[in-house]
């Protein structure tokens, strides 16, 4: 079966922070997305609450700043904060 590609939009700092975590976990974004799809197909639901699919809170942005090597600029997040 041929591979298909998925494109997703997110703020660049979220991608950078996530990629660092995936690397530390020995995984990749593609592996995580494949596991997400496997779960959704099998369970017919998301593996997390709808609350987490919304815009980040100020606290979530502050927590993301603690990832080593990632610097977030608060101005860039104003339209994205709930």
Secondary structure, DSSP 8 states (H G I E B T S, - for coil): -----------HHHHHHHHHHHHHHT--HHHHHHHHHHHHHHHSS-SS-GGGGS---HHHHHHHHTSTT----HHHHGGG--
